[in-house]
Structures are given as structure tokens and as C-alpha cells.
Amino acid sequence: MAIKTLHVTNYYHSASGGIRTFYLALLAGANRLRRPMRLVVPGDTDRVEEAGDFGRIYYVKSPPTRLGGDLR
């Protein structure tokens, strides 16, 4: 049985730069190594995005953060 890794962050969004790049690289590595990885991030709505055969991003509806603007 494969062990899944779970990452939770409140700073993943389309303009988050290095943080988003980091998690996309982790998802690419998980797919390359065929290891399941899950990422939970804030979003405008609840939804799930498949990120290859072994990656999945869960968007959880949440209000924008007040620190530094809308970080969704």
C-alpha cells in the first residue's frame, strides 16, 4: 500500500509565486515517483483538481485573508 502525503497551506493561489511553484514541483515529483500526494488550499469554491495520476488538489471555500490582500 502506497503512503499518501498531505500538505495544507493557506498561501497557494495563482499569484503566490514561489510557494505555488514549490507545490507544483512536489506534485510533479509525486507523479514521477508514482506516490500519491494531496494538497489542501483555500479557494473561491469547494472543488477538487486532479494533478496527474497521483496528485490531487482540494480547494476549500474560504474568505480572503487580510494579510497582504487576497491570497486565494
mmCIF file of the C-alpha atoms, coordinates in Angstrom:
data_MODEL
# 
_entry.id   MODEL 
# 
loop_
_atom_site.group_PDB 
_atom_site.id 
_atom_site.type_symbol 
_atom_site.label_atom_id 
_atom_site.label_alt_id 
_atom_site.label_comp_id 
_atom_site.label_asym_id 
_atom_site.label_entity_id 
_atom_site.label_seq_id 
_atom_site.pdbx_PDB_ins_code 
_atom_site.Cartn_x 
_atom_site.Cartn_y 
_atom_site.Cartn_z 
_atom_site.occupancy 
_atom_site.B_iso_or_equiv 
_atom_site.pdbx_formal_charge 
_atom_site.auth_seq_id 
_atom_site.auth_comp_id 
_atom_site.auth_asym_id 
_atom_site.auth_atom_id 
_atom_site.pdbx_PDB_model_num 
ATOM 1  C CA . MET A 1 1  ? 0.000   0.000  0.000   1.00 0.00 ? 1  MET A CA 1 
ATOM 2  C CA . ALA A 1 2  ? 1.347   3.413  -1.003  1.00 0.00 ? 2  ALA A CA 1 
ATOM 3  C CA . ILE A 1 3  ? 1.615   6.068  1.657   1.00 0.00 ? 3  ILE A CA 1 
ATOM 4  C CA . LYS A 1 4  ? -0.078  9.346  0.740   1.00 0.00 ? 4  LYS A CA 1 
ATOM 5  C CA . THR A 1 5  ? 1.470   12.640 1.694   1.00 0.00 ? 5  THR A CA 1 
ATOM 6  C CA . LEU A 1 6  ? -0.782  15.520 2.712   1.00 0.00 ? 6  LEU A CA 1 
ATOM 7  C CA . HIS A 1 7  ? 0.183   19.185 2.543   1.00 0.00 ? 7  HIS A CA 1 
ATOM 8  C CA . VAL A 1 8  ? -2.007  22.029 3.814   1.00 0.00 ? 8  VAL A CA 1 
ATOM 9  C CA . THR A 1 9  ? -1.261  25.680 3.065   1.00 0.00 ? 9  THR A CA 1 
ATOM 10 C CA . ASN A 1 10 ? -3.196  28.925 3.130   1.00 0.00 ? 10 ASN A CA 1 
ATOM 11 C CA . TYR A 1 11 ? -0.806  30.684 0.713   1.00 0.00 ? 11 TYR A CA 1 
ATOM 12 C CA . TYR A 1 12 ? -1.391  28.702 -2.501  1.00 0.00 ? 12 TYR A CA 1 
ATOM 13 C CA . HIS A 1 13 ? -3.027  30.787 -5.245  1.00 0.00 ? 13 HIS A CA 1 
ATOM 14 C CA . SER A 1 14 ? -2.464  31.769 -8.866  1.00 0.00 ? 14 SER A CA 1 
ATOM 15 C CA . ALA A 1 15 ? -0.073  34.606 -7.998  1.00 0.00 ? 15 ALA A CA 1 
ATOM 16 C CA . SER A 1 16 ? 1.692   33.099 -4.971  1.00 0.00 ? 16 SER A CA 1 
ATOM 17 C CA . GLY A 1 17 ? 4.948   32.742 -6.901  1.00 0.00 ? 17 GLY A CA 1 
ATOM 18 C CA . GLY A 1 18 ? 7.474   30.559 -5.103  1.00 0.00 ? 18 GLY A CA 1 
ATOM 19 C CA . ILE A 1 19 ? 5.000   28.750 -2.867  1.00 0.00 ? 19 ILE A CA 1 
ATOM 20 C CA . ARG A 1 20 ? 2.833   27.666 -5.794  1.00 0.00 ? 20 ARG A CA 1 
ATOM 21 C CA . THR A 1 21 ? 5.932   26.727 -7.798  1.00 0.00 ? 21 THR A CA 1 
ATOM 22 C CA . PHE A 1 22 ? 7.171   24.626 -4.860  1.00 0.00 ? 22 PHE A CA 1 
ATOM 23 C CA . TYR A 1 23 ? 3.906   22.693 -4.557  1.00 0.00 ? 23 TYR A CA 1 
ATOM 24 C CA . LEU A 1 24 ? 3.618   22.178 -8.321  1.00 0.00 ? 24 LEU A CA 1 
ATOM 25 C CA . ALA A 1 25 ? 7.151   20.721 -8.273  1.00 0.00 ? 25 ALA A CA 1 
ATOM 26 C CA . LEU A 1 26 ? 6.174   18.412 -5.392  1.00 0.00 ? 26 LEU A CA 1 
ATOM 27 C CA . LEU A 1 27 ? 3.108   17.252 -7.330  1.00 0.00 ? 27 LEU A CA 1 
ATOM 28 C CA . ALA A 1 28 ? 5.253   16.633 -10.432 1.00 0.00 ? 28 ALA A CA 1 
ATOM 29 C CA . GLY A 1 29 ? 7.699   14.608 -8.334  1.00 0.00 ? 29 GLY A CA 1 
ATOM 30 C CA . ALA A 1 30 ? 4.883   12.609 -6.776  1.00 0.00 ? 30 ALA A CA 1 
ATOM 31 C CA . ASN A 1 31 ? 3.597   11.732 -10.233 1.00 0.00 ? 31 ASN A CA 1 
ATOM 32 C CA . ARG A 1 32 ? 7.075   10.868 -11.493 1.00 0.00 ? 32 ARG A CA 1 
ATOM 33 C CA . LEU A 1 33 ? 7.669   8.557  -8.497  1.00 0.00 ? 33 LEU A CA 1 
ATOM 34 C CA . ARG A 1 34 ? 4.080   7.261  -8.585  1.00 0.00 ? 34 ARG A CA 1 
ATOM 35 C CA . ARG A 1 35 ? 3.448   8.311  -4.964  1.00 0.00 ? 35 ARG A CA 1 
ATOM 36 C CA . PRO A 1 36 ? 0.041   9.745  -4.003  1.00 0.00 ? 36 PRO A CA 1 
ATOM 37 C CA . MET A 1 37 ? 0.099   13.352 -2.795  1.00 0.00 ? 37 MET A CA 1 
ATOM 38 C CA . ARG A 1 38 ? -2.765  15.568 -1.650  1.00 0.00 ? 38 ARG A CA 1 
ATOM 39 C CA . LEU A 1 39 ? -2.724  19.334 -1.270  1.00 0.00 ? 39 LEU A CA 1 
ATOM 40 C CA . VAL A 1 40 ? -5.394  21.338 0.583   1.00 0.00 ? 40 VAL A CA 1 
ATOM 41 C CA . VAL A 1 41 ? -5.592  25.042 -0.291  1.00 0.00 ? 41 VAL A CA 1 
ATOM 42 C CA . PRO A 1 42 ? -8.044  27.952 0.027   1.00 0.00 ? 42 PRO A CA 1 
ATOM 43 C CA . GLY A 1 43 ? -10.358 28.737 -2.880  1.00 0.00 ? 43 GLY A CA 1 
ATOM 44 C CA . ASP A 1 44 ? -13.397 30.683 -4.036  1.00 0.00 ? 44 ASP A CA 1 
ATOM 45 C CA . THR A 1 45 ? -15.426 27.443 -4.026  1.00 0.00 ? 45 THR A CA 1 
ATOM 46 C CA . ASP A 1 46 ? -15.061 23.872 -2.803  1.00 0.00 ? 46 ASP A CA 1 
ATOM 47 C CA . ARG A 1 47 ? -13.665 21.750 -5.624  1.00 0.00 ? 47 ARG A CA 1 
ATOM 48 C CA . VAL A 1 48 ? -11.120 19.076 -6.442  1.00 0.00 ? 48 VAL A CA 1 
ATOM 49 C CA . GLU A 1 49 ? -8.485  19.302 -9.165  1.00 0.00 ? 49 GLU A CA 1 
ATOM 50 C CA . GLU A 1 50 ? -6.626  16.245 -10.413 1.00 0.00 ? 50 GLU A CA 1 
ATOM 51 C CA . ALA A 1 51 ? -2.904  16.917 -10.783 1.00 0.00 ? 51 ALA A CA 1 
ATOM 52 C CA . GLY A 1 52 ? -1.758  13.925 -12.803 1.00 0.00 ? 52 GLY A CA 1 
ATOM 53 C CA . ASP A 1 53 ? -2.432  10.316 -11.885 1.00 0.00 ? 53 ASP A CA 1 
ATOM 54 C CA . PHE A 1 54 ? -1.090  10.612 -8.339  1.00 0.00 ? 54 PHE A CA 1 
ATOM 55 C CA . GLY A 1 55 ? -1.722  14.236 -7.320  1.00 0.00 ? 55 GLY A CA 1 
ATOM 56 C CA . ARG A 1 56 ? -4.893  15.925 -6.191  1.00 0.00 ? 56 ARG A CA 1 
ATOM 57 C CA . ILE A 1 57 ? -5.593  19.484 -5.023  1.00 0.00 ? 57 ILE A CA 1 
ATOM 58 C CA . TYR A 1 58 ? -8.557  20.127 -2.737  1.00 0.00 ? 58 TYR A CA 1 
ATOM 59 C CA . TYR A 1 59 ? -9.802  23.720 -2.785  1.00 0.00 ? 59 TYR A CA 1 
ATOM 60 C CA . VAL A 1 60 ? -11.752 24.660 0.348   1.00 0.00 ? 60 VAL A CA 1 
ATOM 61 C CA . LYS A 1 61 ? -14.048 27.683 0.138   1.00 0.00 ? 61 LYS A CA 1 
ATOM 62 C CA . SER A 1 62 ? -12.651 30.379 2.379   1.00 0.00 ? 62 SER A CA 1 
ATOM 63 C CA . PRO A 1 63 ? -12.712 34.152 2.769   1.00 0.00 ? 63 PRO A CA 1 
ATOM 64 C CA . PRO A 1 64 ? -9.717  36.144 1.552   1.00 0.00 ? 64 PRO A CA 1 
ATOM 65 C CA . THR A 1 65 ? -7.021  36.710 4.130   1.00 0.00 ? 65 THR A CA 1 
ATOM 66 C CA . ARG A 1 66 ? -6.496  40.241 5.383   1.00 0.00 ? 66 ARG A CA 1 
ATOM 67 C CA . LEU A 1 67 ? -2.693  39.870 5.382   1.00 0.00 ? 67 LEU A CA 1 
ATOM 68 C CA . GLY A 1 68 ? -1.334  41.324 2.174   1.00 0.00 ? 68 GLY A CA 1 
ATOM 69 C CA . GLY A 1 69 ? -4.588  41.279 0.199   1.00 0.00 ? 69 GLY A CA 1 
ATOM 70 C CA . ASP A 1 70 ? -6.500  38.375 -1.306  1.00 0.00 ? 70 ASP A CA 1 
ATOM 71 C CA . LEU A 1 71 ? -4.138  35.413 -1.181  1.00 0.00 ? 71 LEU A CA 1 
ATOM 72 C CA . ARG A 1 72 ? -6.537  32.940 -2.764  1.00 0.00 ? 72 ARG A CA 1 
# 
